Amino acid sequence: MTAQFLDFKVISKMDATAVLEQCQGKNQKGIFLLYAKDEVEELPFLKKVLQSVQLDFDQDVLSFMGDATTSFSVSDLYQTTSITKVLVFGLPPSQIGLQLHLSKYQAYPINNRTYLFADRLPDIAANKNLKGHLWKGLQELFA
């Protein structure tokens, strides 16, 4: 009998402490926000988006800038941080440890937390249709 290996990628992940050390914001409202490092020029747009749902970027959310190689388990963050909502721009669910196929701009309640995935910030900022989808998703997320 020959040994067989499972056919899947082994992905190393960042430790929760390392993720939290790189986060910004005071997380007063239990919202974790993830966006790509190369989208930092869209920060003014992101702040306006958050203001539209009465959130302050610096006070109300815990934000983390990732990239295509960033991988961590958001559930590891729950051990030490109060998070009830997760908002992700431009990165797939697998990068935060969710092995699920989720449609963008739709709020998903999973294990007492609600998740919303959206396109990259520059794409949303440049597209009125995507802005509308984001607005509807945010209303659902914060209903």
Buried (B, 14 or more C-beta within 10 A) or exposed (E): EEEEEEEEEEEEBBEBEEBBEEBEBEBBBBBBBBBBEBBEEBBEBBBEBBEEBEBBBEEBBBBBBBEEEBBBBBBBBBEEBEBEBBBBBBBEBEBBBBEEEBEBBBBBEEEEBBBBBBBBBBBBBEEEEBBEBBBEBBEBBBE
